[in-house]
Amino acid sequence: MNEFVASELKNNIAEITFGTPKSNSLPGAILEKLAETILEEGAKPEVKAILLKSEGEKAFCAGASFDELLEIEELEKSEHFFGGFAKVLNAMRNCGKIVVVRVQGKTTGGGVGIACGADYCFATKEAALALTEINLGIGPFVIGPYVERKIGKSQFSAMAIDADFRSAEWAEQHNIYHSVSGTIAEMDSRLEKFLAMLASRSEDALSLIKKVSWEGTDHFNELMPARIHMSASLILEDSAKKNIEAIKERLRAK
């Protein structure tokens, strides 16, 4: 599978799909394209909602691309990379349309941020999630405001510190997932009905619901430069590079 971002309009719903070969992890170019596509689709008057999903039946998103993180050696490039996650989440927040996210499997790091950036999120029981950034030697700083908005600061801190996986049921109880199904087929059946319902709703009402639900988040813009710098600077340390290499080695051994 090649790296890609694709969009398709179905019954007034813009379906945006992304995919990369390594568990749908996200390199900088895909982050940029994803943010751009979300804003482009959101600007179309015929679009009533956006469905954001990833390719395949396994992992939803493994967060940042390890290969790209290992290649980054300059702070400016590092800040540009982590700024890509901020752009995607900001696009989800500001595109003006309801964003539905489909989580078919495990998700970590930035993938958790995308799930938390959703206005409505469908998942399967296999869709456990974890904030694993501490294992690399950084933290979930850029996605933090979006995760905190869903689960609160205390739960966010716990996830950031222990890096343990939480079950899909836990995520539903803590307001990240809004529908959890036993299988992908069951999830997609529910999702299809939900999107058909959205397509029949008032465009103005949906737009206002989006606006009201994100009230009080304008300060996210002010937080981002410092949050981006935190991750960007830490990932340049030798210890972080060694951590990434060690994790890659463990993954290859499986």
N, C-alpha and C positions, 0 to 999 in steps of 0.2 A: 504494500500500500504506500502510495506517495503522500506527501504532505499536501493538504488541500483545504479550502473553505469554499463551499458551494451554497447557493441559495435558489429557492424555487417557490413561486407563488401558487398556493392551492386554496381555493375558496376563501380568498381575502386573508389568508394566513401565510406569512413569509416563513418558510422552513429553511433554517440555516444549519448546515452540517459541517463539522470540522473533523479532520482525521490526520493522524501521524502514525508512523510505523511502530513506535515504542509506547504502547499503552495510551495513545492520544496525548502524550506529553506535548507541551507547547513551546516551540522556538519563537524567537522574536518576530520573524516574518509572518507567522501564522497569527500571533497576537495582533499585529498591526492590521492584517487583512480582516480578522474577525471584528475588531472594533469598527473598522471602516464599513463593513457589510451591515452590521447592526444599525449604524446610523443611516446608511443609504436606504435600507428597507423601512426603517422607522419613518423616514421622510416621505414615503409614498402614500398618497391619500387613500389608495385602495386597500392598504394594509391595515387590518384591525388589530392584529396581534402578531407576535414573533415567537416561533418555536425554535429553541436552540438545542441542538443535540450533537452527539459524536458518533463516529463510525464504529461498527462492529457490535459484538454481543458480550464483550468482556469489560475491561476497564472503561469508565466514563472519561476520566482525565487524570493523568499522573502528575499534573502540575508542571513546573518548569522543566525544560529540556536539560538533562544532565550534560549532554554533549556540548550544548551551547554554553552552559555555565562554566565548563572546564576551559573553554576557549577564551573567555573574557579575561582580559588582563589590565584593562584601563577603567578608571572610575566612570568616565563619561559614557563608555559603551555599556558598563554595568547598569548605570542609571537609566539609560535608554531601554535596556532589556526589561528591567523591573517596572519601568514606566509603561510598558506594554500591557501588563496586567491591570494597571490603573486605568488605562484607556478603555479596555474591554468592559470593566465594571462600570466606569463612568458612562460608557455608551449604553449599557443596559439600563442604567438609572435615568439617563436623559433623553433616550430615543423617542419618548412620548407615547410609546405603545406598550401594552401589557407583554411581558416577556415570560414565556413558559419554558422551563428547562426539563429535559428528559434525561434521567440518570439511570442507565441500565446496569451499571456495575460499580465496583469500588472506585473511590475518588480520593485524591490526596492534594494537599497544598492548595495551589491556585484553582484546582478543580472544585474544591470546597467553596472557594470564593465565588465561583460562577454559580454554584447551586444556591448560595446565599444571596446572590444578586438577582435571583429570579423573583418575579411577582407571584408565580405559582409553580410548584415543582413536583413532578411525577418521578417515582423511583420503583425499583424492585427490591425484594428482601435481600438481594445480594449487594446492594449499594451501600456497604459500610463506608465510613469516611474518617479521615484523620488529618490533622495538621502536623505534618512530619518535618517541617522546616528546621526544627531544633536539631534533628539528626544530621543536617548538613552543616550546622554551625551558624544558622541565621534564625529568623523568626517570621511568623505570618503577619508582617507589619503592613504591607500594602492592602491585603484583603481584610485586615483586622476590623475596620469600621463596619464592613458589610456583614461579617460573621457576628460581631457584637450586636448589631441591630436585630439579628434573629434570635440569638441565644443568651444575650446578656454578657457583661464583662467577666463575671466570675467563671462561667462555663467556658468562655473563650480562653481565659487565662489557663484553666485546667487543661484544655485541649492543646494549647501551645506548649505547655510544660511537659506533659506526659507523652504526647505524640501517639497515644493509643488509638486504635480503631474503635469508633462507636457504631453500633448497629443501625440499620435503616429504621428500625422501630424507635430507637433513641432519637434519631434525627427527626422522625415524625412527631414525637412527643415534645421536641424542643424547637418546633416551628420551622425547620429547614425544609423537610418534605411535607407535602400536603396530601399525597396519595401514595401508598406503598402496596405493590402487588406481588403476588407469589411468583409470577413468571413475566418474561418480556412480552409475550403475547397478550397476557391479561392487562399489563400496563398499557400497551399500545391500543387495545380496545377501549379502555377508559379514556385514554388520551384523545383518540379520534372523536369520541362523543363530546368531550370537553371542548375541543377546538371547534367543532361544529356549532356548539352552543355559543362560543365567543363570536364566531362569524355572524351569528344572527342578532347580536347585541348592538345597542346604540354606540356608534363610534365616539360621540361626544361624551357619553357616560363613561365608557372605558377610559378615555383620555383623562377625565377628571378623577376617576378612581386612581389611576396611575399617579397623577399629580399629588393627590391628598396622601396616598400611602407613603410617598417619599418626602413629605414635609419634615423639616428639621434635619435634613442631611446636606444642606448647602456647605456646611463646614468641612465635609469630606474633601473638597477641593483644596482647602487651606492645609489639611493634614498631609496630603499626598507628597509634596516635595521632601519633607523630613522623613516620612515613612519609606519612600523610595531610596533615599540616601542610606538609611539604616541597613536595608538588605543589600544594597549595591556595594557598600563598603565592606561589610562582613564577608561577603562571598569571595572577595579578593584575597582574603587571608589564606596562608598556606594550609592551615588546619582545615579550612572548609574544602579546599581542593582535595585533600587527602580523604576527608569524609566521603566526598562524592565518589572518588575512585574506589573506596572500600565498598560502598553500597553497590556500585556497578559490578564489582567483582562478585559479590554475593548473588546478585541477580543472574549473572552469567552461569554461576555454579548450579543454579536450580534446574 
